[in-house]
Amino acid sequence: MGRLRRSRTHHAQRDVHRASRTRARTKDLDQIQLIDLDPKNRATLEAQPIDYEKPGLAQHYCVECAKYYETDNALRSHWRSKVHKRRCKQLREPAYTIEEAEQAAGLGREGKRPTREFAIDAEMGVATLA
């Protein structure tokens, strides 16, 4: 009898495939910043009507983390946790914009330079408006 294989044996694990599904995907940071943290939307999210399908009947919702909790005690302990504090720190940074994405792709202008072009006269060394 030969030796048993010890490596490359986890190719069909369920949890790896389940983790990559988008069914349990949470909201992105820019969605939370632009939509949920608006005072009007935040008030509606914090005072939701009773929903029997959601955890805690949709009465205990953390707006920053976009997550429901079973009890008020669980929500309060979440507010004191490192996970919540890390998310709040991430939300303090400005949201990723389309302009930044275009700049990263090389489409936008670097900085906010004026749109007028200047031509440099080689003989005089003077910049003139072209």
N, C-alpha and C positions, 0 to 999 in steps of 0.2 A: 504494500500500500504506500502511496506517495504522501507528501506533506500536504497539510491543509492550507488553503488559501487564507491569508490574514489581511490582505489589503483590497481596496476597491470593492467593498461588499455592501456599501450603503447607497447604491444608485436608485433604489426604489423606495426610499423612506417616505412615508406619507407626510410627515410634518414639513419637510422641505418643499414639497409641492403645494401644500396648503398655505404655507407662508407667502408664497409668491402670488397667490390669488388676489385679485383686486376687490373681492366681495367685502372684505373687512377693512378696506382702505379708509383712513381717516382724512380729514380735510387738510389741505396744504396750508403752510404758514401765510402765504399771500392772500388766500381766501379768507382766513380768519381775520387778518389785519384790515382788509378792505371792506368786508361785509359784516362779519360778526361783531367786531369791536366798535362799530358805529353805535352811538348811544341809543338810537331808536330800535335798532335790531337787537342790541344786547338786552334791552328791557323785555322784548318779546320772547327772547330765548330763555331768560331767567324766570319768566312767569308764564310758562306753557300750560295749556289745559291738560287735564289728566288723560294719559294715553296708556292703555292697558298693555300695549305691545312693547313698550320701552322699559328699561330697568328703573325701578323706583317710581313708576308711573309718570316718568318724565318731569318729576318735581325737583330733582337734585342734579343740575347740569353745570359743568365747568365750561365756561365760554372759551377760555384760553386754550384748553386742551381738547375741546369739542367732544366731551365724553359725559355720559350719564352715570350716576351713582345710585346705589340702592337706598341709602339712608343719608340723612343730614350729617350724622356723625362721620360717615365714610367720606363725604365731600369735604368736611372741615379738616379731617386728617390728611386728605389729598392736598389741600391748600398749603399745609405745612411741609409737604414732602419735597424732596430734591427734584423729582420729575416735573412737578408743577413750576418750581422756581426756575428750572432750566428752560422750560417752555416760555415763561414770561420774559426771560432774558433774550431768547431768540426773537420774540415778538417786538422787543424794543428796537431792534435793528430795522432799517427801512426795508420795505418790500422789494423783491426782485421785479424790475420793470421790463417792458418790452424793449425800451431804448438800451438797457444794459445788455439784453440778449443780442440785439443787433450789433452793438459795439463788440461783443465777444466774437461774433461771426465776421467782423471786419466790415460791416455795412455802414455804421454810423460814423459821425465825426468824433475825433478824439478831443475831449474837453468841450468847451462851448466857445469855439473861435468864431470871429466874425465871418460872414459868408462872402465878403468882398475879397477879391484876389489882388495881390500887390505884385507888380513886376519890378525887379531890381535892375536899374540902369548900370551896366558894367563900367562904363567910362566915368560916370560921376559918383557912383556908389550911393545913389539916392533911390529910395523906394517910391514909386509912383503908382497911383490907382489905375489898374488896367481895365 
